[in-house]
Amino acid sequence: MSNENFEIGQKNDASLIAVKNVLTFDEGCSYTGIAKSFMYKLTSTCKVPHYKPNGKMIFFERAELEKWLLRNRITPASEIDEKASTYVTLNQKGGAK
């Protein structure tokens, strides 16, 4: 198989994963960019939402993986500054006398 055919195959796999709601273990690893060994650790310690319908094969719901990936948001400094400025403006009591 040529490199061009291989690249087309990878693009088709990626677009298929983007539309599927239920992902296999390999697809879940590919979708998140997490190594298989680390994903096994995350599933065995119940740190990532997953399903085992027959007790062996692991599946993921794409929406749950997205939610899990987007947890623990880090607020940018500009957003904190904006909120602080708004708070000070709205909560000023009197002024220097």
N, C-alpha and C positions, 0 to 999 in steps of 0.2 A: 504494500500500500504506500502511495506517495505521501509526502508531507502535506500536500494540499488536501488530499482526501482525509487525512488524519485530522487536520485543522477543521474541516467541514464537519466531521463526525463529532469533534469536541463542541463546536458551536451548537449542533443539533441537540446534544446531550444537555447543554446548559439551558437552552430554551425549553426543553422538555421539563427539566427540573423546575423552571420558573412557573410553569402552569400547573404542575401536579400539586395536589393538596397533601397527599401521603407520600413520604419519601422512604426509600429503603435506607439501611445503615450507610451504605457506600454513597448514596445520593446525599444523605444528610451531612456526611463528612465533606463531600465536595461542595455542597451549598454553603456551609459555614466556614470552610477553609481550615477545619480542625483535623489534625492527624487522627487516623483510625485508632492508634494506641491510646491517645488521650481521650477520644470519644468513648472508647470502651471503659476507661476509668470513670468518666463522668456518668455514664449510664449505670455502671455497677455500684456507684456510690449515691445514685438517685439525685444527682445534681443538675441533670438536664431532663426535661419532660420527654418521655418516650413510651412506646407500646411494645408488648411482647404477646401477641394474640395466641400463639401456640407455645409460649414459654421458651422459645429459642431465638427465632429471628426478631431483630429489633427494627422498629419503624418509628418515624417521626411525623408529626403534623407540622407542615411548613409554617403556618401562622404561629404555632407555639414556639418553634425554633426562632422565628423572627422576634417574638416578644422576649424570649430568653436572651437573645443576643443584644437586645436594646435595653436591658435592665441596667441599673446603676449609672444613669446618665451623669456626666460631668458638666456642670454649668459653666459656660465660658465667662471670663472676667468681665467682658463688656455687658453681658446680661445681668450680672450681679451689680455692676455699677449703675445700670439703668434702673433696676429695682430699688437700689438704695437711694438714688436721686429722687425717684417718684415718692418713696416713703417719706423722705425728709421734707419734700415740698408739701405733701398732704398733711403731715403731722406737726408742722411748725406751730408752736404756741408762743405767741408774743414775740418779742425780739429783745435785743439789748437796749437797756434804758439808761 
